[in-house]
Amino acid sequence: MADSGPAIDAVRSIAVDPEAVVDAVVYTRENPGTAVLRVTPPFHGRMRARIHVFRDAPGRDAAYCRPATLLEEEVLAVYPSPGDATEKSDDGDPDDRASRVRALEDWRDRAEGAVVERAVLERGDERVRVDVAVLG
């Protein structure tokens, strides 16, 4: 059942900061919580989506895009997992940690240029496909 409140089908496009999209993906992959790109009412044709830690609480009128849906799949597939550096060494070698940090920085740079042109905006059971405009 959809949340009560303004219909999200009024939204035709969202504007996103590519750094916020990447931050949301990294946050979700590296932490137990989930970050999303959220838009809040009043809904209109063009909306700015901002990073937000997701809490699926009833009574909220906000709509959101899952950050992984805002990046090209090829880029998501090569996300450097935390185990990539530590699998090589179990002794906590600082070089392994530095290697992971560099890999993540390289991935972030690539990901910021890989924002998709269309995505799904959701709220409860409501879904609407929207254009994605990159800020900056």
ZALO-16597 format. One line per field, with one value per atom (N, C-alpha, C): residue number from 1; residue in one letter; y, x negated, z. Coordinates in pm, whole numbers, plus 50000, padded with zeros to 5 digits. Example, Ala and Ser with C-alpha at 12.3 -4.5 7.8 and 13.67 -1.06 7.14 Angstrom:
! ZALO-16597
lumnu: [1|1|1|2|2|2] .
palum: [a|a|a|s|s|s] .
Y: [49431|49550|49670|49775|49894|50003] .
X: [48681|48770|48680|48715|48633|48710] .
Z: [50780|50780|50780|50708|50714|50787] .
***
This chain:
! ZALO-16597
lumnu: [1|1|1|2|2|2|3|3|3|4|4|4|5|5|5|6|6|6|7|7|7|8|8|8|9|9|9|10|10|10|11|11|11|12|12|12|13|13|13|14|14|14|15|15|15|16|16|16|17|17|17|18|18|18|19|19|19|20|20|20|21|21|21|22|22|22|23|23|23|24|24|24|25|25|25|26|26|26|27|27|27|28|28|28|29|29|29|30|30|30|31|31|31|32|32|32|33|33|33|34|34|34|35|35|35|36|36|36|37|37|37|38|38|38|39|39|39|40|40|40|41|41|41|42|42|42|43|43|43|44|44|44|45|45|45|46|46|46|47|47|47|48|48|48|49|49|49|50|50|50|51|51|51|52|52|52|53|53|53|54|54|54|55|55|55|56|56|56|57|57|57|58|58|58|59|59|59|60|60|60|61|61|61|62|62|62|63|63|63|64|64|64|65|65|65|66|66|66|67|67|67|68|68|68|69|69|69|70|70|70|71|71|71|72|72|72|73|73|73|74|74|74|75|75|75|76|76|76|77|77|77|78|78|78|79|79|79|80|80|80|81|81|81|82|82|82|83|83|83|84|84|84|85|85|85|86|86|86|87|87|87|88|88|88|89|89|89|90|90|90|91|91|91|92|92|92|93|93|93|94|94|94|95|95|95|96|96|96|97|97|97|98|98|98|99|99|99|100|100|100|101|101|101|102|102|102|103|103|103|104|104|104|105|105|105|106|106|106|107|107|107|108|108|108|109|109|109|110|110|110|111|111|111|112|112|112|113|113|113|114|114|114|115|115|115|116|116|116|117|117|117|118|118|118|119|119|119|120|120|120|121|121|121|122|122|122|123|123|123|124|124|124|125|125|125|126|126|126|127|127|127|128|128|128|129|129|129|130|130|130|131|131|131|132|132|132|133|133|133|134|134|134|135|135|135|136|136|136] .
palum: [m|m|m|a|a|a|d|d|d|s|s|s|g|g|g|p|p|p|a|a|a|i|i|i|d|d|d|a|a|a|v|v|v|r|r|r|s|s|s|i|i|i|a|a|a|v|v|v|d|d|d|p|p|p|e|e|e|a|a|a|v|v|v|v|v|v|d|d|d|a|a|a|v|v|v|v|v|v|y|y|y|t|t|t|r|r|r|e|e|e|n|n|n|p|p|p|g|g|g|t|t|t|a|a|a|v|v|v|l|l|l|r|r|r|v|v|v|t|t|t|p|p|p|p|p|p|f|f|f|h|h|h|g|g|g|r|r|r|m|m|m|r|r|r|a|a|a|r|r|r|i|i|i|h|h|h|v|v|v|f|f|f|r|r|r|d|d|d|a|a|a|p|p|p|g|g|g|r|r|r|d|d|d|a|a|a|a|a|a|y|y|y|c|c|c|r|r|r|p|p|p|a|a|a|t|t|t|l|l|l|l|l|l|e|e|e|e|e|e|e|e|e|v|v|v|l|l|l|a|a|a|v|v|v|y|y|y|p|p|p|s|s|s|p|p|p|g|g|g|d|d|d|a|a|a|t|t|t|e|e|e|k|k|k|s|s|s|d|d|d|d|d|d|g|g|g|d|d|d|p|p|p|d|d|d|d|d|d|r|r|r|a|a|a|s|s|s|r|r|r|v|v|v|r|r|r|a|a|a|l|l|l|e|e|e|d|d|d|w|w|w|r|r|r|d|d|d|r|r|r|a|a|a|e|e|e|g|g|g|a|a|a|v|v|v|v|v|v|e|e|e|r|r|r|a|a|a|v|v|v|l|l|l|e|e|e|r|r|r|g|g|g|d|d|d|e|e|e|r|r|r|v|v|v|r|r|r|v|v|v|d|d|d|v|v|v|a|a|a|v|v|v|l|l|l|g|g|g] .
Y: [49882|50000|50124|50222|50343|50433|50511|50609|50714|50773|50886|51005|51104|51221|51250|51351|51391|51277|51263|51158|51189|51086|51107|51107|51071|51069|51209|51312|51449|51475|51396|51416|51356|51439|51393|51372|51452|51439|51476|51417|51452|51498|51592|51639|51583|51525|51465|51517|51529|51557|51422|51402|51270|51226|51321|51286|51232|51288|51239|51098|51071|50936|50836|50870|50781|50766|50876|50868|50774|50780|50694|50546|50517|50379|50330|50410|50370|50351|50444|50432|50301|50271|50150|50024|50026|49907|49889|49998|49993|49997|50021|50038|49951|49928|49848|49922|50053|50130|50140|50206|50225|50374|50425|50563|50563|50666|50682|50827|50853|50989|51021|51120|51145|51277|51279|51403|51415|51537|51560|51651|51635|51719|51866|51957|51932|51883|51780|51724|51808|51828|51898|51836|51888|51827|51799|51897|51880|51889|51790|51784|51761|51814|51786|51673|51568|51453|51469|51454|51470|51341|51320|51199|51199|51081|51067|50924|50905|50769|50723|50612|50562|50502|50545|50485|50470|50347|50322|50338|50462|50491|50534|50484|50525|50674|50731|50871|50968|50917|51006|51016|51138|51159|51159|51146|51152|51032|51054|50948|50938|50826|50806|50719|50730|50640|50566|50437|50359|50397|50428|50479|50383|50254|50158|50164|50211|50222|50347|50434|50559|50549|50434|50414|50300|50309|50203|50072|49964|49833|49791|49827|49790|49851|49969|50036|49974|49944|49878|49742|49673|49538|49537|49649|49652|49729|49745|49811|49732|49800|49728|49683|49555|49503|49515|49525|49535|49418|49302|49185|49185|49271|49270|49285|49378|49400|49307|49281|49202|49054|49005|48863|48830|48930|48908|48892|48954|48951|48959|48873|48874|48953|49011|49078|49227|49280|49421|49512|49465|49540|49677|49785|49920|49936|49865|49873|49820|49714|49658|49757|49823|49923|50040|50083|50194|50155|50030|49981|49986|49949|49952|50096|50186|50328|50381|50349|50393|50333|50205|50139|50205|50239|50304|50445|50519|50653|50644|50547|50529|50494|50406|50367|50487|50566|50684|50779|50803|50891|50838|50708|50647|50654|50624|50618|50755|50862|50995|51028|50964|50985|50881|50797|50684|50691|50811|50827|50801|50722|50684|50800|50786|50891|50877|50755|50732|50640|50659|50577|50566|50483|50464|50538|50622|50692|50612|50586|50503|50568|50529|50563|50459|50379|50271|50181|50161|50078|50160|50290|50375|50370|50364|50368|50457|50539|50620|50631|50616|50630|50777|50826|50968|50985|51100|51137|51178|51158|51196|51301|51418|51525|51533|51543|51549|51696|51732|51868|51884|52008|52036|52030] .
X: [49916|50000|49912|49943|49863|49889|49787|49802|49902|49971|50056|49964|50015|49933|49929|49853|49849|49798|49856|49815|49677|49594|49458|49453|49565|49562|49555|49563|49543|49396|49307|49163|49123|49062|49014|48863|48792|48647|48594|48480|48411|48270|48220|48083|48001|47886|47802|47660|47596|47453|47384|47297|47235|47154|47096|47021|47115|47236|47334|47380|47397|47435|47328|47203|47091|47079|47093|47088|47196|47315|47425|47395|47337|47300|47195|47092|46984|47040|47121|47179|47256|47338|47421|47335|47227|47140|47053|47016|46918|46979|47109|47174|47299|47348|47470|47596|47591|47708|47718|47823|47845|47862|47786|47802|47880|47961|48039|48025|48073|48087|48235|48269|48408|48457|48586|48656|48775|48808|48919|49024|49150|49257|49234|49295|49390|49318|49375|49316|49354|49259|49284|49195|49200|49133|48985|48911|48766|48737|48667|48638|48489|48436|48298|48299|48223|48214|48089|48106|47994|47972|47847|47811|47880|47924|47999|47983|47965|47964|48109|48137|48274|48329|48450|48529|48670|48714|48846|48952|48984|49081|49214|49325|49455|49479|49558|49594|49497|49394|49300|49342|49343|49385|49268|49146|49029|49024|48965|48940|48788|48742|48598|48557|48428|48362|48255|48248|48138|48012|47902|47783|47725|47734|47679|47752|47877|47951|47913|47834|47793|47657|47591|47459|47466|47381|47373|47332|47394|47368|47221|47155|47015|46926|46960|46882|46911|47036|47072|47003|46989|46931|46785|46715|46572|46545|46648|46629|46526|46423|46318|46371|46387|46441|46337|46382|46288|46191|46230|46144|46036|46045|45947|45805|45782|45646|45615|45713|45684|45671|45723|45706|45561|45484|45343|45261|45308|45230|45324|45302|45384|45320|45205|45133|45163|45262|45298|45191|45120|45012|45062|44994|45035|45033|44944|44941|45069|45124|45250|45365|45365|45470|45456|45333|45310|45352|45329|45371|45523|45593|45741|45791|45727|45766|45746|45633|45608|45710|45739|45837|45974|46013|46142|46143|46034|46025|46036|45966|45973|46115|46179|46316|46410|46394|46479|46467|46343|46322|46395|46384|46451|46604|46651|46796|46863|46794|46855|46890|46822|46852|46946|47004|47085|47231|47281|47421|47511|47614|47705|47797|47864|47953|48097|48136|48272|48264|48358|48360|48504|48522|48654|48660|48760|48788|48897|48883|48979|49027|49148|49204|49311|49288|49381|49393|49516|49540|49535|49521|49518|49379|49378|49254|49277|49179|49187|49046|49038|48909|48887|48767|48736|48604|48589|48460|48368|48238|48140|48048|48042|47952|47837|47717|47598|47563|47549|47510|47359|47319|47175|47121] .
Z: [50000|50000|50000|49917|49907|50027|50059|50167|50123|50220|50186|50165|50096|50071|49922|49885|49745|49656|49538|49445|49388|49383|49332|49180|49114|48968|48906|48989|48940|48908|48965|48946|48811|48727|48596|48597|48680|48683|48821|48852|48976|48941|49018|49002|49118|49085|49188|49177|49290|49297|49284|49184|49167|49288|49359|49480|49588|49598|49696|49659|49530|49486|49527|49499|49534|49685|49758|49905|49958|49899|49943|49915|49799|49767|49865|49889|49980|50121|50167|50301|50316|50217|50223|50219|50142|50132|50256|50321|50429|50569|50579|50709|50718|50839|50851|50805|50796|50754|50603|50557|50414|50387|50291|50248|50117|50097|49976|49929|49808|49759|49768|49849|49888|49833|49797|49762|49855|49892|49986|49923|49964|49911|49946|49874|49767|49641|49577|49456|49336|49249|49124|49017|48897|48784|48802|48854|48874|49023|49074|49217|49238|49347|49385|49486|49459|49550|49635|49765|49859|49937|49976|50050|50186|50227|50352|50401|50530|50586|50594|50529|50511|50640|50672|50781|50727|50710|50652|50759|50790|50896|50834|50886|50834|50857|50767|50784|50719|50656|50587|50441|50389|50251|50153|50201|50114|50019|49903|49806|49790|49738|49731|49613|49579|49484|49560|49537|49593|49516|49587|49518|49414|49439|49343|49209|49209|49083|49006|49067|49002|48936|48949|48887|48786|48684|48584|48651|48608|48668|48658|48547|48528|48637|48680|48785|48920|48947|49074|49086|48975|48976|49018|49001|49034|49164|49247|49376|49456|49508|49584|49720|49735|49861|49971|50096|50208|50213|50165|50168|50062|49961|49852|49902|49994|50045|50161|50246|50367|50338|50225|50191|50167|50123|50095|50221|50329|50452|50572|50668|50789|50902|50876|50985|50996|50920|50930|50873|50773|50710|50663|50704|50662|50510|50441|50295|50234|50294|50246|50267|50382|50409|50312|50287|50194|50053|50017|49886|49872|49975|49976|49963|50037|50031|49889|49827|49689|49592|49610|49522|49536|49657|49679|49620|49634|49574|49422|49362|49216|49174|49250|49218|49228|49334|49352|49233|49188|49072|48949|48925|48811|48827|48947|48972|48955|48992|48979|48834|48740|48598|48541|48626|48578|48626|48648|48690|48568|48588|48480|48441|48327|48278|48327|48370|48420|48541|48634|48756|48806|48906|48966|49099|49113|49238|49308|49438|49510|49638|49674|49805|49834|49936|49965|49844|49797|49678|49548|49559|49440|49376|49243|49167|49046|49014|48894|48835|48703|48635|48606|48638|48622|48549|48484|48426|48540|48521|48621|48560|48623|48581|48681|48629|48715|48739|48866|48902|48886|48860|48857|48725] .
***
